Amino acid sequence: MNKENAFGTVTGTAGATFPWWSTVVDAATGANQLMVGVLGLVVLGLTVRKMWLESQIASRRLREFDREH
């Protein structure tokens, strides 16, 4: 049995024994996309927060520097 036939047999067997495989794969793919999207928004939010905090610290240091000089 060559590779193509073995792959076809395994795929066909999986399809016959697990008929809703495509639905599960679609749901998992959708869940993965949702998770990536949510985590992307979290990372974006944390990045914006970090930049805002750094800006606040820089402003504070600049005001302190101006008062000293």
C-alpha positions in Angstrom: 0.0 0.0 0.0 1.5 3.4 -1.0 1.2 6.6 0.9 -1.8 8.0 -1.1 -3.8 4.9 -0.6 -3.0 4.7 3.1 -3.9 8.4 3.6 -7.2 7.8 1.6 -8.0 4.8 3.7 -7.4 6.5 7.0 -9.3 9.6 5.9 -12.2 7.5 4.6 -12.3 5.4 7.8 -12.2 8.6 9.9 -15.1 10.0 7.9 -17.2 6.8 8.2 -16.6 6.4 11.9 -16.9 10.1 12.8 -19.5 11.5 10.4 -19.7 15.0 12.0 -15.9 15.5 11.8 -16.3 18.4 9.5 -18.7 20.2 11.9 -16.2 19.6 14.8 -13.3 21.0 12.7 -15.4 24.0 11.6 -16.3 24.7 15.3 -12.7 24.3 16.4 -11.5 26.5 13.6 -14.1 29.1 14.5 -13.1 28.8 18.2 -9.5 29.2 17.4 -10.2 32.3 15.3 -12.3 33.8 18.1 -9.6 33.0 20.6 -6.9 34.6 18.4 -9.2 37.7 17.9 -9.9 38.1 21.6 -6.3 37.6 22.6 -5.2 40.0 19.9 -7.6 42.6 21.4 -6.1 41.9 24.9 -2.6 42.4 23.6 -3.6 45.6 21.8 -5.3 46.9 25.0 -2.2 46.1 27.1 0.1 47.7 24.5 -2.0 50.9 24.5 -2.1 50.9 28.4 1.7 50.5 28.5 2.3 53.3 26.0 -0.1 55.6 28.0 1.7 54.8 31.3 5.0 55.5 29.7 3.7 58.8 28.4 2.5 59.7 31.8 5.8 58.9 33.4 7.7 60.9 30.8 5.4 63.9 31.3 5.9 63.7 35.0 9.7 63.5 34.7 9.7 66.5 32.2 7.7 68.6 34.6 10.0 67.7 37.5 13.0 68.5 35.3 11.5 71.9 34.3 10.9 72.8 38.0 14.5 72.0 38.8 16.0 74.1 36.0 
